[in-house]
């Protein structure tokens, strides 16, 4: 059974999310603070994390950063703030999505299912996508550059997969939101820019040769063959 880690210091929120998750067919593990969440995540068998930003002992941002150093497990941030700071910060640190309090449990479960669908989607056995010194192994859902693993979040992986399967095709920010988020997204197109920027930085740091994500001003992004820089 798919297991969700729900990390929130508010007992009522933990309970209502747990009830909704159980009703949706998920198993749940509950954490009351950041240190508790880290210990329970480290015990293994966690498939997705619902992570409150304002946790005691270790806040959600610090915990997200720590988890991303060793795992690509899906993370959905929960924030009580209405401004852009928490959302952008969470995405920059590697979160896959976010919800803003107050929220409906139906919305949260819809986002959980959408993230899990993207992560668990099947791929043809043995299919690899290559570009220069990069190889994306579809069956295993992993990426290598020069044979070395490249750790990506789920959204970064989905972006790279889309670009590699459609080289030279221009995708607008709105198209990328529609294709990769897969539901009626309530944010804005800056979310795409954040993920593109983070993916570019990882590819550049790993020494990618033979391709790059190019910005097509006024239109969107495309995968440029030949290693030209954006």
MDAnalysis code that builds the backbone (N, CA, C; Angstrom):
import MDAnalysis as mda
import numpy as np

u = mda.Universe.empty(690, n_residues=230, atom_resindex=np.repeat(np.arange(230), 3), trajectory=True)
u.add_TopologyAttr("name", ["N", "CA", "C"] * 230)
u.add_TopologyAttr("resid", np.arange(1, 231))
u.add_TopologyAttr("resname", ["UNK", "UNK", "UNK", "UNK", "UNK", "UNK", "UNK", "UNK", "UNK", "UNK", "UNK", "UNK", "UNK", "UNK", "UNK", "UNK", "UNK", "UNK", "UNK", "UNK", "UNK", "UNK", "UNK", "UNK", "UNK", "UNK", "UNK", "UNK", "UNK", "UNK", "UNK", "UNK", "UNK", "UNK", "UNK", "UNK", "UNK", "UNK", "UNK", "UNK", "UNK", "UNK", "UNK", "UNK", "UNK", "UNK", "UNK", "UNK", "UNK", "UNK", "UNK", "UNK", "UNK", "UNK", "UNK", "UNK", "UNK", "UNK", "UNK", "UNK", "UNK", "UNK", "UNK", "UNK", "UNK", "UNK", "UNK", "UNK", "UNK", "UNK", "UNK", "UNK", "UNK", "UNK", "UNK", "UNK", "UNK", "UNK", "UNK", "UNK", "UNK", "UNK", "UNK", "UNK", "UNK", "UNK", "UNK", "UNK", "UNK", "UNK", "UNK", "UNK", "UNK", "UNK", "UNK", "UNK", "UNK", "UNK", "UNK", "UNK", "UNK", "UNK", "UNK", "UNK", "UNK", "UNK", "UNK", "UNK", "UNK", "UNK", "UNK", "UNK", "UNK", "UNK", "UNK", "UNK", "UNK", "UNK", "UNK", "UNK", "UNK", "UNK", "UNK", "UNK", "UNK", "UNK", "UNK", "UNK", "UNK", "UNK", "UNK", "UNK", "UNK", "UNK", "UNK", "UNK", "UNK", "UNK", "UNK", "UNK", "UNK", "UNK", "UNK", "UNK", "UNK", "UNK", "UNK", "UNK", "UNK", "UNK", "UNK", "UNK", "UNK", "UNK", "UNK", "UNK", "UNK", "UNK", "UNK", "UNK", "UNK", "UNK", "UNK", "UNK", "UNK", "UNK", "UNK", "UNK", "UNK", "UNK", "UNK", "UNK", "UNK", "UNK", "UNK", "UNK", "UNK", "UNK", "UNK", "UNK", "UNK", "UNK", "UNK", "UNK", "UNK", "UNK", "UNK", "UNK", "UNK", "UNK", "UNK", "UNK", "UNK", "UNK", "UNK", "UNK", "UNK", "UNK", "UNK", "UNK", "UNK", "UNK", "UNK", "UNK", "UNK", "UNK", "UNK", "UNK", "UNK", "UNK", "UNK", "UNK", "UNK", "UNK", "UNK", "UNK", "UNK", "UNK", "UNK", "UNK", "UNK", "UNK", "UNK", "UNK", "UNK", "UNK", "UNK", "UNK", "UNK", "UNK"])
u.atoms.positions = np.array([
    [0.843, -1.203, 0.000],
    [0.000, 0.000, 0.000],
    [0.873, 1.247, 0.000],
    [0.480, 2.246, -0.799],
    [1.213, 3.506, -0.853],
    [1.158, 4.195, 0.500],
    [2.321, 4.633, 0.983],
    [2.409, 5.208, 2.325],
    [2.773, 6.686, 2.249],
    [1.965, 7.514, 2.892],
    [2.197, 8.952, 2.956],
    [2.727, 9.333, 4.332],
    [3.746, 10.185, 4.345],
    [4.205, 10.802, 5.586],
    [3.578, 12.181, 5.683],
    [2.787, 12.399, 6.733],
    [2.127, 13.688, 6.953],
    [2.828, 14.379, 8.107],
    [3.521, 15.483, 7.813],
    [4.295, 16.200, 8.830],
    [3.671, 17.570, 9.063],
    [3.022, 17.720, 10.206],
    [2.371, 18.983, 10.559],
    [2.258, 19.034, 12.075],
    [2.570, 20.186, 12.673],
    [2.508, 20.282, 14.131],
    [1.092, 20.515, 14.645],
    [0.141, 20.704, 13.740],
    [-1.256, 20.892, 14.122],
    [-1.955, 19.538, 14.127],
    [-2.371, 19.091, 15.317],
    [-2.966, 17.765, 15.446],
    [-4.234, 17.617, 14.617],
    [-5.039, 18.676, 14.539],
    [-6.291, 18.603, 13.782],
    [-6.013, 18.415, 12.289],
    [-5.004, 19.118, 11.784],
    [-4.662, 18.973, 10.369],
    [-4.105, 17.587, 10.085],
    [-3.245, 17.089, 10.989],
    [-2.731, 15.727, 10.818],
    [-3.878, 14.717, 10.751],
    [-4.832, 14.887, 11.638],
    [-5.931, 13.926, 11.703],
    [-6.803, 13.985, 10.460],
    [-7.162, 15.195, 10.011],
    [-8.069, 15.300, 8.862],
    [-7.393, 14.829, 7.585],
    [-6.086, 15.115, 7.448],
    [-5.368, 14.627, 6.275],
    [-5.207, 13.112, 6.315],
    [-4.968, 12.574, 7.497],
    [-4.833, 11.131, 7.632],
    [-6.139, 10.423, 7.298],
    [-7.246, 10.961, 7.783],
    [-8.558, 10.367, 7.488],
    [-8.824, 10.392, 5.987],
    [-8.548, 11.537, 5.351],
    [-8.773, 11.653, 3.908],
    [-7.869, 10.701, 3.129],
    [-6.603, 10.589, 3.559],
    [-5.667, 9.698, 2.874],
    [-6.085, 8.237, 3.029],
    [-6.488, 7.863, 4.234],
    [-6.938, 6.488, 4.453],
    [-8.173, 6.170, 3.617],
    [-9.088, 7.129, 3.511],
    [-10.298, 6.933, 2.715],
    [-9.963, 6.784, 1.233],
    [-8.852, 7.416, 0.815],
    [-8.411, 7.334, -0.584],
    [-7.574, 6.088, -0.852],
    [-7.361, 5.275, 0.185],
    [-6.643, 4.029, 0.003],
    [-5.164, 4.072, 0.334],
    [-4.709, 5.133, 1.019],
    [-3.304, 5.268, 1.384],
    [-3.084, 4.900, 2.851],
    [-1.918, 4.372, 3.126],
    [-1.466, 4.210, 4.501],
    [-0.795, 5.523, 4.927],
    [-0.791, 5.826, 6.206],
    [-0.228, 7.101, 6.653],
    [0.711, 6.915, 7.831],
    [1.727, 7.763, 7.876],
    [2.647, 7.891, 9.000],
    [2.616, 9.357, 9.398],
    [2.456, 9.653, 10.686],
    [2.282, 11.026, 11.144],
    [3.507, 11.505, 11.903],
    [3.873, 12.778, 11.665],
    [5.011, 13.377, 12.360],
    [4.600, 14.731, 12.905],
    [5.084, 15.051, 14.122],
    [4.645, 16.271, 14.801],
    [5.631, 17.429, 14.651],
    [6.855, 17.145, 14.203],
    [7.840, 18.205, 14.007],
    [8.867, 17.740, 12.970],
    [9.821, 18.608, 12.646],
    [10.778, 18.290, 11.604],
    [11.689, 17.123, 11.942],
    [12.151, 17.067, 13.171],
    [13.033, 15.972, 13.567],
    [12.289, 14.641, 13.557],
    [11.054, 14.659, 14.019],
    [10.224, 13.455, 13.998],
    [9.994, 12.999, 12.558],
    [9.732, 13.959, 11.673],
    [9.503, 13.633, 10.265],
    [10.753, 13.020, 9.632],
    [11.927, 13.576, 9.940],
    [13.166, 13.045, 9.386],
    [13.405, 11.609, 9.862],
    [13.173, 11.356, 11.130],
    [13.369, 10.010, 11.662],
    [12.421, 9.014, 10.993],
    [11.177, 9.416, 10.798],
    [10.209, 8.498, 10.199],
    [10.462, 8.325, 8.703],
    [10.908, 9.383, 8.039],
    [11.303, 9.234, 6.641],
    [12.497, 8.294, 6.519],
    [13.462, 8.438, 7.412],
    [14.689, 7.634, 7.349],
    [14.424, 6.161, 7.616],
    [13.299, 5.869, 8.257],
    [12.979, 4.465, 8.524],
    [12.588, 3.732, 7.254],
    [12.287, 4.478, 6.182],
    [12.018, 3.878, 4.885],
    [10.550, 3.685, 4.582],
    [10.292, 3.197, 3.352],
    [8.943, 2.855, 2.899],
    [7.988, 4.045, 2.879],
    [8.492, 5.243, 2.584],
    [7.647, 6.426, 2.418],
    [7.566, 6.738, 0.928],
    [6.338, 6.851, 0.404],
    [6.143, 7.063, -1.032],
    [5.873, 8.515, -1.394],
    [5.412, 9.310, -0.433],
    [5.142, 10.735, -0.667],
    [5.070, 11.436, 0.673],
    [5.508, 12.696, 0.715],
    [5.500, 13.469, 1.953],
    [4.627, 14.710, 1.790],
    [3.696, 14.899, 2.715],
    [2.958, 16.149, 2.869],
    [3.658, 16.915, 3.975],
    [4.296, 18.021, 3.623],
    [5.253, 18.659, 4.523],
    [4.870, 20.104, 4.816],
    [4.517, 20.357, 6.065],
    [4.187, 21.720, 6.478],
    [5.456, 22.577, 6.527],
    [5.353, 23.807, 6.085],
    [6.507, 24.704, 6.083],
    [6.913, 25.075, 7.507],
    [5.945, 25.395, 8.357],
    [6.238, 25.946, 9.683],
    [6.283, 24.857, 10.745],
    [7.221, 23.925, 10.613],
    [7.385, 22.881, 11.614],
    [8.360, 23.331, 12.697],
    [8.140, 22.931, 13.957],
    [9.136, 23.199, 15.003],
    [10.333, 22.256, 14.871],
    [11.426, 22.625, 15.532],
    [12.676, 21.857, 15.603],
    [13.445, 21.854, 14.281],
    [12.773, 21.547, 13.173],
    [13.380, 21.668, 11.846],
    [12.262, 22.059, 10.890],
    [12.347, 23.266, 10.299],
    [11.217, 23.704, 9.469],
    [11.165, 22.921, 8.165],
    [10.048, 23.096, 7.448],
    [9.832, 22.329, 6.237],
    [10.865, 22.572, 5.161],
    [11.363, 23.811, 5.055],
    [12.386, 24.118, 4.058],
    [13.671, 23.342, 4.347],
    [14.107, 23.377, 5.608],
    [15.333, 22.674, 5.981],
    [15.179, 21.171, 5.778],
    [14.017, 20.635, 6.114],
    [13.790, 19.203, 5.960],
    [13.742, 18.823, 4.488],
    [13.088, 19.639, 3.660],
    [13.037, 19.384, 2.220],
    [14.453, 19.347, 1.641],
    [15.266, 20.327, 2.039],
    [16.656, 20.371, 1.555],
    [17.414, 19.108, 1.976],
    [17.223, 18.679, 3.202],
    [17.930, 17.506, 3.723],
    [17.492, 16.237, 2.994],
    [16.206, 16.104, 2.766],
    [15.696, 14.928, 2.063],
    [16.209, 14.888, 0.630],
    [16.241, 16.047, -0.023],
    [16.664, 16.092, -1.418],
    [18.144, 15.742, -1.604],
    [18.915, 15.784, -0.546],
    [20.323, 15.399, -0.644],
    [20.489, 13.902, -0.847],
    [19.422, 13.138, -0.569],
    [19.556, 11.690, -0.696],
    [18.360, 10.990, -1.305],
    [17.286, 11.708, -1.620],
    [16.099, 11.031, -2.132],
    [15.300, 11.953, -3.044],
    [14.623, 11.336, -4.030],
    [13.723, 12.064, -4.918],
    [12.265, 11.776, -4.586],
    [11.995, 11.284, -3.368],
    [10.624, 11.002, -2.963],
    [9.752, 12.243, -3.188],
    [8.519, 12.069, -3.708],
    [7.659, 13.236, -3.945],
    [7.374, 14.003, -2.655],
    [7.435, 15.335, -2.748],
    [7.161, 16.212, -1.608],
    [6.143, 17.265, -2.023],
    [5.072, 17.366, -1.256],
    [4.090, 18.434, -1.441],
    [4.152, 19.317, -0.204],
    [4.523, 20.579, -0.390],
    [4.630, 21.510, 0.729],
    [3.259, 22.060, 1.094],
    [3.062, 22.289, 2.391],
    [1.834, 22.903, 2.906],
    [2.216, 24.224, 3.554],
    [1.618, 25.311, 3.087],
    [1.956, 26.622, 3.612],
    [0.698, 27.378, 4.023],
    [0.827, 28.200, 5.055],
    [-0.296, 29.020, 5.511],
    [-0.241, 30.413, 4.913],
    [0.820, 30.723, 4.195],
    [0.993, 32.069, 3.663],
    [0.414, 32.179, 2.263],
    [-0.082, 33.363, 1.944],
    [-0.677, 33.570, 0.636],
    [0.253, 34.205, -0.370],
    [1.464, 34.588, 0.061],
    [2.352, 35.239, -0.885],
    [3.176, 34.195, -1.638],
    [4.065, 34.677, -2.500],
    [4.827, 33.778, -3.360],
    [6.045, 33.180, -2.667],
    [6.500, 33.760, -1.565],
    [7.797, 33.370, -1.017],
    [7.880, 31.885, -0.700],
    [6.915, 31.366, 0.075],
    [6.967, 29.961, 0.474],
    [6.894, 29.043, -0.736],
    [6.032, 29.381, -1.685],
    [5.864, 28.516, -2.847],
    [7.146, 28.456, -3.662],
    [7.727, 29.627, -3.943],
    [8.942, 29.657, -4.749],
    [10.100, 29.008, -4.008],
    [10.224, 29.281, -2.721],
    [11.292, 28.678, -1.933],
    [11.181, 27.153, -1.939],
    [9.980, 26.639, -1.717],
    [9.786, 25.196, -1.708],
    [10.138, 24.563, -3.044],
    [9.710, 25.180, -4.137],
    [10.020, 24.643, -5.456],
    [11.511, 24.711, -5.742],
    [12.150, 25.784, -5.323],
    [13.596, 25.909, -5.517],
    [14.355, 24.809, -4.781],
    [13.830, 24.383, -3.636],
    [14.498, 23.353, -2.836],
    [14.202, 21.942, -3.331],
    [13.281, 21.828, -4.284],
    [13.016, 20.514, -4.856],
    [11.652, 19.934, -4.582],
    [10.737, 20.702, -3.962],
    [9.384, 20.198, -3.757],
    [8.690, 20.038, -5.107],
    [7.762, 19.085, -5.174],
    [7.066, 18.808, -6.425],
    [5.787, 19.617, -6.578],
    [5.210, 20.047, -5.469],
    [3.957, 20.791, -5.525],
    [3.735, 21.449, -4.173],
    [2.665, 22.210, -4.039],
    [2.341, 22.847, -2.772],
    [0.844, 23.075, -2.684],
    [0.349, 23.179, -1.459],
    [-1.032, 23.585, -1.209],
    [-1.003, 24.690, -0.159],
    [-1.978, 25.563, -0.218],
    [-2.032, 26.710, 0.678],
    [-3.214, 26.547, 1.629],
    [-2.964, 26.719, 2.928],
    [-4.031, 26.711, 3.922],
    [-4.835, 28.004, 3.804],
    [-6.146, 27.946, 4.032],
    [-6.951, 26.734, 4.245],
    [-7.168, 25.986, 2.932],
    [-7.220, 24.669, 2.984],
    [-7.372, 23.858, 1.791],
    [-8.508, 22.868, 2.008],
    [-8.974, 22.294, 0.918],
    [-9.933, 21.190, 1.018],
    [-9.157, 19.890, 0.928],
    [-9.572, 18.896, 1.675],
    [-8.891, 17.606, 1.614],
    [-9.031, 16.984, 0.228],
    [-10.126, 17.297, -0.465],
    [-10.300, 16.770, -1.826],
    [-9.201, 17.304, -2.747],
    [-8.877, 18.597, -2.590],
    [-7.804, 19.173, -3.405],
    [-6.467, 18.523, -3.077],
    [-6.184, 18.344, -1.783],
    [-4.906, 17.749, -1.392],
    [-4.784, 16.337, -1.951],
    [-5.834, 15.535, -1.833],
    [-5.767, 14.168, -2.340],
    [-5.655, 14.137, -3.864],
    [-6.289, 15.106, -4.541],
    [-6.154, 15.175, -5.996],
    [-4.710, 15.458, -6.389],
    [-4.052, 16.345, -5.645],
    [-2.657, 16.662, -5.926],
    [-1.741, 15.477, -5.596],
    [-2.035, 14.796, -4.496],
    [-1.259, 13.606, -4.146],
    [-1.346, 12.565, -5.263],
    [-2.545, 12.300, -5.730],
    [-2.731, 11.295, -6.778],
    [-2.064, 11.718, -8.079],
    [-2.131, 13.019, -8.397],
    [-1.512, 13.500, -9.631],
    [0.007, 13.351, -9.587],
    [0.615, 13.699, -8.447],
    [2.067, 13.565, -8.308],
    [2.466, 12.097, -8.384],
    [1.720, 11.227, -7.713],
    [2.040, 9.800, -7.736],
    [1.859, 9.198, -9.120],
    [0.841, 9.658, -9.860],
    [0.653, 9.157, -11.231],
    [1.849, 9.494, -12.092],
    [2.345, 10.716, -11.963],
    [3.496, 11.112, -12.770],
    [4.725, 10.301, -12.390],
    [4.881, 10.035, -11.114],
    [6.070, 9.330, -10.642],
    [6.018, 7.840, -10.966],
    [4.827, 7.257, -10.916],
    [4.687, 5.822, -11.070],
    [4.303, 5.398, -12.481],
    [4.274, 6.348, -13.409],
    [3.833, 6.016, -14.768],
    [4.749, 4.960, -15.376],
    [4.149, 4.054, -16.124],
    [4.904, 2.974, -16.741],
    [5.655, 3.481, -17.956],
    [6.780, 2.847, -18.257],
    [7.562, 3.146, -19.452],
    [7.935, 1.834, -20.119],
    [8.075, 1.817, -21.454],
    [8.439, 0.581, -22.143],
    [9.754, 0.022, -21.618],
    [9.799, -1.304, -21.392],
    [10.991, -1.942, -20.845],
    [12.179, -1.759, -21.771],
    [13.308, -1.378, -21.179],
    [14.549, -1.316, -21.930],
    [14.744, -0.063, -22.751],
    [13.797, 0.849, -22.777],
    [13.920, 2.044, -23.594],
    [14.828, 3.062, -22.901],
    [15.802, 3.572, -23.631],
    [16.676, 4.631, -23.145],
    [16.612, 5.800, -24.106],
    [16.723, 6.996, -23.571],
    [16.832, 8.199, -24.382],
    [18.222, 8.769, -24.183],
    [18.913, 9.061, -25.264],
    [20.268, 9.575, -25.167],
    [20.411, 10.889, -25.925],
    [21.295, 11.716, -25.424],
    [21.652, 12.970, -26.091],
    [23.053, 13.342, -25.627],
    [24.017, 13.265, -26.522],
    [25.389, 13.523, -26.131],
    [25.835, 12.537, -25.068],
    [26.305, 13.055, -23.937],
    [26.772, 12.186, -22.848],
    [25.692, 11.907, -21.812],
    [24.438, 12.234, -22.140],
    [23.311, 12.017, -21.227],
    [22.526, 10.788, -21.647],
    [22.115, 9.991, -20.672],
    [21.256, 8.828, -20.927],
    [20.132, 8.811, -19.902],
    [18.906, 8.800, -20.387],
    [17.725, 8.695, -19.523],
    [17.183, 7.275, -19.659],
    [17.187, 6.527, -18.558],
    [16.700, 5.150, -18.530],
    [15.224, 5.177, -18.139],
    [14.362, 4.984, -19.111],
    [12.930, 5.119, -18.856],
    [12.407, 4.058, -17.899],
    [12.865, 2.832, -18.044],
    [12.327, 1.765, -17.205],
    [12.636, 1.996, -15.734],
    [13.861, 2.453, -15.454],
    [14.255, 2.679, -14.062],
    [13.932, 4.086, -13.576],
    [13.585, 4.981, -14.492],
    [13.291, 6.348, -14.097],
    [14.499, 7.079, -13.561],
    [15.684, 6.860, -14.171],
    [16.901, 7.513, -13.704],
    [17.651, 8.124, -14.878],
    [18.534, 9.054, -14.546],
    [19.301, 9.783, -15.552],
    [20.775, 9.702, -15.202],
    [21.609, 9.531, -16.222],
    [23.052, 9.507, -16.025],
    [23.718, 10.458, -17.012],
    [24.804, 11.076, -16.578],
    [25.673, 11.851, -17.455],
    [27.080, 11.303, -17.293],
    [27.665, 10.863, -18.409],
    [28.983, 10.206, -18.378],
    [28.986, 9.006, -17.434],
    [27.823, 8.327, -17.336],
    [27.722, 7.150, -16.490],
    [27.476, 7.421, -15.025],
    [27.482, 8.694, -14.619],
    [27.258, 9.042, -13.214],
    [25.799, 9.441, -13.001],
    [25.157, 8.946, -11.952],
    [23.755, 9.269, -11.706],
    [23.548, 10.777, -11.523],
    [22.455, 11.282, -12.074],
    [22.072, 12.684, -11.907],
    [20.770, 12.719, -11.105],
    [20.819, 13.107, -9.829],
    [19.596, 13.125, -9.018],
    [18.661, 14.249, -9.441],
    [17.443, 13.883, -9.816],
    [16.432, 14.845, -10.233],
    [15.159, 14.632, -9.433],
    [14.421, 15.716, -9.214],
    [13.090, 15.576, -8.647],
    [12.167, 15.040, -9.730],
    [10.974, 14.668, -9.348],
    [10.045, 14.086, -10.306],
    [9.683, 15.068, -11.415],
    [9.466, 16.305, -11.047],
    [9.105, 17.295, -12.067],
    [10.276, 17.580, -12.992],
    [11.477, 17.624, -12.456],
    [12.659, 17.815, -13.291],
    [12.815, 16.649, -14.268],
    [12.607, 15.439, -13.773],
    [12.678, 14.258, -14.642],
    [11.627, 14.348, -15.749],
    [10.401, 14.715, -15.381],
    [9.333, 14.813, -16.381],
    [9.653, 15.869, -17.433],
    [10.195, 17.003, -16.999],
    [10.584, 18.043, -17.957],
    [11.648, 17.538, -18.916],
    [12.678, 16.911, -18.371],
    [13.759, 16.404, -19.210],
    [13.244, 15.351, -20.178],
    [12.398, 14.450, -19.692],
    [11.835, 13.411, -20.553],
    [11.040, 14.031, -21.702],
    [10.225, 15.019, -21.378],
    [9.428, 15.673, -22.419],
    [10.315, 16.329, -23.465],
    [11.350, 17.039, -23.023],
    [12.244, 17.712, -23.964],
    [12.994, 16.701, -24.835],
    [13.483, 15.624, -24.230],
    [14.252, 14.644, -24.999],
    [13.397, 13.910, -26.026],
    [12.122, 13.715, -25.722],
    [11.244, 13.030, -26.664],
    [10.665, 13.977, -27.711],
    [10.886, 15.285, -27.553],
    [10.397, 16.270, -28.524],
    [11.491, 17.314, -28.803],
    [12.662, 16.868, -29.294],
    [13.748, 17.828, -29.534],
    [13.342, 18.894, -30.542],
    [13.760, 20.115, -30.264],
    [13.524, 21.293, -31.110],
    [12.084, 21.811, -31.061],
    [11.173, 21.094, -30.401],
    [9.797, 21.578, -30.310],
    [9.686, 22.632, -29.221],
    [9.041, 23.735, -29.515],
    [8.864, 24.806, -28.543],
    [7.623, 24.531, -27.696],
    [7.794, 24.610, -26.380],
    [6.678, 24.461, -25.446],
    [6.500, 25.778, -24.690],
    [5.300, 26.310, -24.717],
    [5.022, 27.505, -23.920],
    [4.930, 27.110, -22.451],
    [5.022, 28.091, -21.567],
    [4.883, 27.814, -20.147],
    [3.514, 27.216, -19.838],
    [2.485, 27.727, -20.500],
    [1.140, 27.207, -20.271],
    [1.025, 25.757, -20.713],
    [1.657, 25.403, -21.841],
    [1.638, 24.013, -22.293],
    [2.353, 23.092, -21.313],
    [3.479, 23.556, -20.780],
    [4.217, 22.737, -19.826],
    [3.417, 22.522, -18.544],
    [2.743, 23.567, -18.078],
    [1.881, 23.403, -16.907],
    [0.796, 22.371, -17.170],
    [0.176, 22.465, -18.328],
    [-0.928, 21.570, -18.664],
    [-0.447, 20.133, -18.835],
    [0.704, 19.949, -19.475],
    [1.209, 18.616, -19.765],
    [1.780, 17.912, -18.537],
    [2.481, 18.660, -17.684],
    [3.237, 18.030, -16.609],
    [2.574, 18.117, -15.241],
    [1.773, 19.145, -15.025],
    [1.089, 19.221, -13.726],
    [-0.183, 18.370, -13.765],
    [-0.856, 18.361, -14.895],
    [-1.917, 17.397, -15.122],
    [-3.219, 17.646, -14.408],
    [-3.433, 18.841, -13.891],
    [-4.708, 19.176, -13.279],
    [-4.890, 20.676, -13.392],
    [-6.000, 21.153, -12.888],
    [-6.301, 22.585, -12.978],
    [-5.394, 23.325, -12.010],
    [-4.214, 23.674, -12.472],
    [-3.185, 24.249, -11.607],
    [-3.574, 25.654, -11.167],
    [-3.407, 25.928, -9.876],
    [-3.859, 27.215, -9.324],
    [-2.739, 28.237, -9.209],
    [-1.526, 27.848, -9.590],
    [-0.404, 28.772, -9.494],
    [-0.235, 29.571, -10.769],
    [1.008, 30.003, -11.028],
    [1.256, 30.759, -12.246],
    [2.451, 30.178, -12.972],
    [2.753, 30.751, -14.134],
    [3.773, 30.171, -15.000],
    [5.182, 30.341, -14.456],
    [5.378, 31.139, -13.406],
    [6.709, 31.249, -12.817],
    [7.168, 29.923, -12.218],
    [6.202, 29.054, -11.912],
    [6.549, 27.719, -11.440],
    [7.401, 26.992, -12.479],
    [7.024, 27.113, -13.741],
    [7.794, 26.488, -14.820],
    [9.204, 27.053, -14.855],
    [9.333, 28.365, -14.780],
    [10.657, 28.989, -14.829],
    [11.545, 28.485, -13.693],
    [10.964, 28.314, -12.519],
    [11.725, 27.827, -11.370],
    [12.280, 26.428, -11.634],
    [11.439, 25.531, -12.145],
    [11.878, 24.171, -12.422],
    [12.900, 24.126, -13.558],
    [12.687, 24.930, -14.591],
    [13.645, 24.976, -15.702],
    [14.999, 25.465, -15.205],
    [15.003, 26.501, -14.400],
    [16.258, 27.049, -13.883],
    [17.006, 26.012, -13.055],
    [16.283, 25.286, -12.216],
    [16.928, 24.289, -11.378],
    [17.452, 23.115, -12.211],
    [16.675, 22.681, -13.203],
    [17.111, 21.583, -14.065],
    [18.339, 21.983, -14.872],
    [18.340, 23.185, -15.422],
    [19.505, 23.672, -16.162],
    [20.761, 23.651, -15.299],
    [20.624, 24.123, -14.069],
    [21.789, 24.202, -13.181],
    [22.353, 22.814, -12.921],
    [21.498, 21.832, -12.719],
    [21.972, 20.469, -12.472],
    [22.658, 19.896, -13.708],
    [22.075, 20.127, -14.881],
    [22.672, 19.616, -16.118],
    [24.028, 20.266, -16.377],
    [24.107, 21.572, -16.177],
    [25.370, 22.282, -16.391],
    [26.441, 21.809, -15.417],
    [26.074, 21.668, -14.138],
    [27.036, 21.252, -13.125],
    [27.566, 19.847, -13.408],
    [26.701, 18.985, -13.977],
    [27.106, 17.607, -14.269],
    [27.921, 17.493, -15.549],
    [28.038, 18.596, -16.303],
    [28.855, 18.584, -17.510],
    [28.151, 18.055, -18.742],
    [26.856, 18.359, -18.887],
    [26.110, 17.905, -20.059],
    [26.739, 18.414, -21.345],
    [26.848, 17.518, -22.322],
    [27.299, 17.868, -23.666],
    [26.317, 17.302, -24.678],
    [26.076, 18.044, -25.751],
    [25.225, 17.548, -26.821],
    [23.811, 18.077, -26.827],
    [23.442, 18.851, -25.835],
    [22.096, 19.413, -25.809],
    [21.934, 20.384, -24.654],
    [20.872, 21.173, -24.692],
    [20.592, 22.117, -23.609],
    [19.159, 22.609, -23.738],
    [18.633, 23.163, -22.644],
    [17.303, 23.775, -22.656],
    [17.464, 25.230, -23.084],
    [16.909, 25.551, -24.225],
    [17.028, 26.907, -24.758],
    [15.752, 27.702, -24.489],
    [15.915, 28.975, -24.172],
    [14.789, 29.886, -24.041],
    [14.481, 30.495, -25.398],
    [13.224, 30.383, -25.817],
    [12.769, 31.025, -27.051],
    [11.955, 32.231, -26.613],
    [12.568, 33.400, -26.646],
    [11.987, 34.582, -26.033],
    [10.599, 34.878, -26.570],
    [9.667, 35.038, -25.642],
    [8.285, 35.349, -25.983],
    [7.443, 34.130, -26.318],
    [8.082, 32.936, -26.359],
    [7.338, 31.743, -26.763],
    [7.447, 30.601, -25.757],
    [8.612, 30.402, -25.138],
    [8.741, 29.322, -24.173],
    [10.117, 28.702, -24.186],
    [10.160, 27.361, -24.169],
    [11.421, 26.631, -24.079],
    [11.440, 25.493, -25.095],
    [12.666, 25.069, -25.461],
    [12.816, 23.874, -26.303],
    [14.163, 23.217, -26.003],
    [14.271, 21.944, -26.372],
    [15.536, 21.224, -26.240],
    [16.355, 21.477, -27.493],
    [17.502, 22.115, -27.306],
    [18.389, 22.495, -28.394],
    [19.498, 21.452, -28.526],
    [19.621, 20.835, -29.679],
    [20.662, 19.854, -29.913],
    [21.986, 20.549, -30.210],
    [23.069, 19.868, -29.885],
    [24.390, 20.409, -30.199],
    [25.049, 21.131, -29.062],
    [24.393, 21.196, -27.900],
    [25.044, 21.754, -26.722],
    [25.073, 23.259, -26.649],
    [24.282, 23.963, -27.492],
    [24.270, 25.423, -27.428],
    [23.646, 25.870, -26.123],
    [24.140, 26.949, -25.585],
    [23.644, 27.451, -24.303],
    [22.435, 28.346, -24.517],
    [21.504, 28.402, -23.533],
    [20.313, 29.239, -23.650],
    [20.679, 30.716, -23.656],
])
